[in-house]
Amino acid sequence: MVIRRKGLLVLALVAVLGLVAAACSNDDNGGNTGSTGGTSSTGATGGAPLSGELNGAGSTAQQAAMEAWVATLTGDNPDLTINYDPVGSGAGREQFIAGGADFAGSDAYLAEGDELTSAQQRCGGPDNVIELPVYISPIAVAFNLPGVDSLNLTSDTIAKIFNGDITTWNDPAIAGDNSDVNLPDTAITPVHRSDDSGTTQNFTEYLSAAAPDAWTYPPDDVWPIKGGESAEGTSGVIDAVTNGEGTITYADASQAGELGKAKVEVNGQFVEISAQAAADAIDASTPVKGRGPYDFAIDVNRTPQNGEYPIVLLSYQIGCTTYDDPGTAANVKALFSLIVSPEGQQLAAQNAGSAPISDTLAQEAQTAIDAIQT
C-alpha cells in the first residue's frame, strides 16, 4: 500500500504550514518548540531533497495521521516514496524486527523479553533502538444504540460487558448510572479486534488496572476471550458496530465517527472523552525503567484521579539509530523529525483528532532522531 495522497485539502494545508514553518525557521526569537521547530521535509539532509523508498508498517489507529505526514513529506520531495501498511501494531513490530520494514507504528511499546531483545539485535545493539511516543488519542468505548448518543459506564460495567457477564442494554448495572436514558432490552454484542492489536493491549491494560475483580485476564495485544464477534483493524470493528444494532467496541476515537461514546467513571465522576483528557493522562504517567537511551516507552497511568480520561492509546514510531543504507537513514530521520515537530503534531490533530505530545516528549524524541546516522 503506497500512501501518496494529493487531495486538494491536504495540499492546501501543506502549503500554509510550509509558509509557517519557513517563517518560524527564520525567526531568531523562535517559540516554545524545543529542538523540533523548523524541521519538516528535509531537515535530516540539510536541505537536500529526499529520494528513494521508505517502508513502514503497523498501527491502524495511526493511519489517518500517517497519511497526512506522508503527503507532506512526499509533496515536498517528489522523488521519495513512502509505503505504510496498516496491518496492525503486532504485525508491524514483527515486520520491523524481521527487517521487512524500515520503521513501525505501534500502539504498544516493545515487550520486555524476546521482542525487545530481537529489536535490539535488528538495530545492532541495545542502545540503538528508537521508540518515540508520537500519537496520543483516547480509546472510545463506542456503541450503536439508536436514540442513545452517550452513556455513563463504570470500569466494572465495561469489563462485565466485554467479558459477557452483562448481556442486555437495560441491565441494572447500566441503568443505575443512566437514570435519564430510556434503555431497551436489546442484546449487547461486544466486538473485539481479531488481529494482534496495540489498541487491544491498551484497552486490556485499562480493564486489568481499573476493574481487577471483574476482569481477570492479563493485558495482551491478543483478545483473551475465545469466541464472540471480531473484526480486523480499527476500520473493521468500527464497520461492524456501525452496521449492527446493539453492538459495542473499543477503538481509536478519531475513527469512531457518529457512534455513541461512553463517559467513563474516574474517581466517582464520569469523564467525557476528549483528546485533551487523554493527553492529561499521559502527563500523569511514568517512563518504563531499564530501556536504552533513545527508548522513551511510557507506562500509562490507567487509574488517574483528577479528571483525566483513563482509556488512552499512546502510539509509537519504532526505528533504529543506524541503517545499512544512508538514504534509508536520511528518510527515517526526516519522517520522524516531521512527526514530532509542531507542524507534524498539528497535521495529526487536524486529520486524526489526536492530542499533541508535550514539549518534553518532543524534545526527548528529537535527541533520538538526532542520533540517527545518515
N, C-alpha and C positions, 0 to 999 in steps of 0.2 A: 504494500500500500504506500503510495507516494503522496505526501501532503504538500501541495504547492498551490494553495488557494489564492486566486487572483480576483476575488469578488470586489466590486467597486467600493463597498463599505469598508472592507479591510484595507484596501489601498489608500482610501482617503484618510483613514485613521493613521496608517503608517506614515503618510506624507506629513500630517500635522505633527505627529510625535517626532518625526525626523527633524523638523524645524525646531521643536522644543529642545530635543537632545543636543542639536548643534549649538543653540543659544546657550544652553547650560554649560557645554564644554568650553565655551569661550568666556565664561563669566568667572573672573578671578575670585569673586566673593563666594561663589558656589552656593550650596544649600546643605541641608541635613541629610545627605545621601551617602555618607561614609565613603568607601573606596569604589562604589558602584556607579557613581554619577558619570554620565557621558559615555558609557560603554554600551554600544548597541550592536552594530553589524560587523565591524571589522576590528574590534578592539584587540583581539588576540594576535593580529598580524600587523599592528602598527599602521593601519590604514590601507594595506594591500588587499585587493579583492580576494574573497574566498572562492574555492573551486573544489571539484571532486564530489564524492558521495559519502554521506554520513548515515549510518544505520542505527536506529534505536527501536526499542520495543517495551511494552509493559502496560502501565495503568490505563484503564478505560476512563477513570474519573478525570485524568489529566487531558483527555483527548481534545476538548474544545480549546483549552489553553494552549496545548501544543500546536494546534492548527494555526493559532494566531502568532505564536512565536516563530514557527517555521515560515509562515507567509512573510513576516517582517524580514527575517534573515535572508531568505531566498529572493525576496523582492529587491533587496539592495545588492544581491550577489547572484546574478542570473546564471553563472557557471556552477553554482552549488545546488546539489540535490540532496534533500533530507528525507529519508524514509522512516516513518514511525508506524509500527504495527501495534495497534491497541489490543493485544492478546490477553491482557490481564497482568497483574503485578507479579504473580508467581512465575508465569511463563516468561515474562520479561527478564526477571532476575536469572532464570535458567539460561536464557539465550545469551545474556551478558557474560555469565560465568563461563559458558562454553565457547565464547569468542565469536558467536554469531551476531552479536550486536555490539556497537561501539559504546553505547550507553543504555541505561534502563530507567524508565519511570516506574516508581514503585510506591504503593500506599502503605508499605510496611518496610522497616529497615531490615538489613541483612540479619538473619537469625544467628545467634551465637552457636558455635559448633561448626559442623561441616559446611554450611552455606557460607558463613563469613570466611572460614579458612580457604575455601575454594575460590572465593572472590579475591582474597589476598594473593593466592597463587597466580590467578589470572592477571593480576596487576603487577606482579613481580616483587611482592613483599608486603608485610603487614602495615607499613606506613604509606602505601601507595593507593589505597582505596579511598575514593571520594564518595561521601554520602551527604547530600545537601538538602535540607528541608526547604522546599521552594513553593509549596502549594498548600494552603490552609482552607478547608471547607467543612461546613457542618455536614454530617450524615443525617439525612432526613429519614424519619420513620413515616413513610409515605403510604397512603391508603386510598382506596376507591370505595367510597360510601356515598351514594347520591344524596345531596342535600346537606352533607356534613363537610365543612372545609377544614376544621381543626378540632382536635380533641386533647384533653389533658390525660397524660399517661404517666404513671409512676414507673420506676425501673422494674419493680416486681411484676407489674402488669405487662410491660413489654416482654419481659423474659417468659412469662407464662403464655403469652400469645404465641411466641415463636417456638416454645417447647411443646406446644399442643395442649396445655392444661386449660387455657381459656379458648373456647371454640365458637362462641357467638358474640355478636356485637353488643347485645344488651345484657351481657354478663354483669352481675352486680359489681365486680371489681372495676369495670369501665364506667358503668352507670353512676357509681358513687362519686366519682370525680368529675362527672359531666351532667349535673342535675338539670341544666338548662337545655340539654340536647335530647331530641326525640330519637332514641336509638332503636333500630329494627332488630328483629331476631335472626337476621341474615347470618349464615355461617361464615366464619373467618377462614380465609385461605392464605396462610403465610407463603411468601415466595422468597427463596434464597438463591444465592449465586451457585451455579453448577461448576464453575471453574475456580482454580486457586486464586483467591482474591484478597488484596490488601484491605479492601472495604470490609470483607468478612472478618479479617483479623482485627481491625479497629472496632467493629461492632461487637464481636465476642469478647474483646478486652473490656469494653464498657459493661457488658452484661455480667462478666465474671467479677468485676470490681464493685459494681453498683447493686447487684442483686444476687449475691453468692448463695442465698438459701434457695432461690427459685431456679437459678442457672448453675448447674453443677458440672458443666463441661469446661475444659481448659480453653484459653484463647487459641485460635488456629485460623489459618487462611483457607482451610477446607471446612465447609459446613459440617458440624459434627453429628447431626441427626440424620439417620437414613430415611429415605422416602420423602414424601411431600413434593410440592411443586417447585421447580427450579428453572433458571434460565441463565444463559451465558452472557457475561458482561453487564455493565451498568445499563446500557440501552435495552438489553434483553429483559431484565427484571422490570424496568420501567414500562416496557411494552406489555408485559404480562399483566401488570397491575392496571394499566390504562384500559386494557381490554377485558378485565374480569371484575365484576361487581363483588364486593366483599373481600377483596384481596388487600394484602399489606406487605411491604418490603422495606429494606434498608438500602439507601443509595445516596450518592453524592447529591446534595441539594440542588446544585446547578442544573441537574438533568431531570429533576422531579416535576417540573412544569406546573400544570394546573392541578395536580393531585393534592389531596388533603395532606396536611403535615401536622404531626403531633407536637404539642408543647410537652416538654419533658420535665419531670419533677426534680428539683435540686434543692436540698436542704429545706424542704417544706413549701417551696414555691415552684410554680410551673413556668419554665423559661421558654420563651418563643425562639424559634430557630432563626439565626442570623449569622452572617459571616463574621461580624464583629464579636459576637458572643463566643464564636468558635476560636477566634484569634486570642481572646482573653484567656481561654482555657489553655492554649499553648503557652502563653506568657507565664502561666502558673505551673508549668511543667519543668522537668529537670533533665539534663543531658544523661545519656547512657554512659556508665563508667567503663573504663578499660578499653576504649576504642582508640584507633590511630589518630594522628594529629590533624587529619583532614576528614575525619568521620564525625559528623555532627548529629548523630542519631539522638532522638529525644524520646523519653518515656512520658507519654501524655498522661496528665492528671485526669483520671476518669471520674473522680468524685469531688468536683470543685465545690466551694462553699459560698461564693459571692455573686451568683447570677450568671456564671459562665455556662455556656451550652456544653453538656458533657460528652455528646456523641460526635467526636471530631475525627476528621480524616486529615492526617498530616502526610503529605506525599513528597517523595524524594526524587532527585536526579542522582543516579549512581554512575560513577565513571572511575577512571584511573588517572594518576598523575603522569604516567608515561604510556606512550603508544609507539608501536614499531614504525608507523608511518607518520612523518612530521605533518603532513596535510591533515590527517585524521585528528592529531592533537590540536592543531590550529582551529579546526572546525568545532571540535568539542568545546574548546576554550571559548570560542566566540558565542556558541549557543548558550552555554551555561552563564556566561557574562551577561548576555541579554536577559535571560530568565530571571536572574536575581537583581537586575537593575530596576530603578523606579519605573522606567519605560516598560520593561517586561512584566512587572507586577501589575501595572495599570492595564496592560493588554489582557492578562489573565482575569483581572477583576471585571473588565468590561465584557469579555467574551464568555467567561465561565462563572462569574459571580463569586469568585474566591476572595479571601481577605489577604491583603498584602502582608508579607513577612515583616518582622520588626527590623529596625536599623541594625540591631545587634546581630540577628541571624544573617542579614545581608552582608555585613562586614566580615563575619566569620566565614561565610561561604566564599567571599572574594579572596580570602587568604588561600583557600584550597584551589580556586580557579587559577590564581597567580602561580601556583606550584606546578601546573600542567606544563610539561616540557614540549616545546614546539621545535 
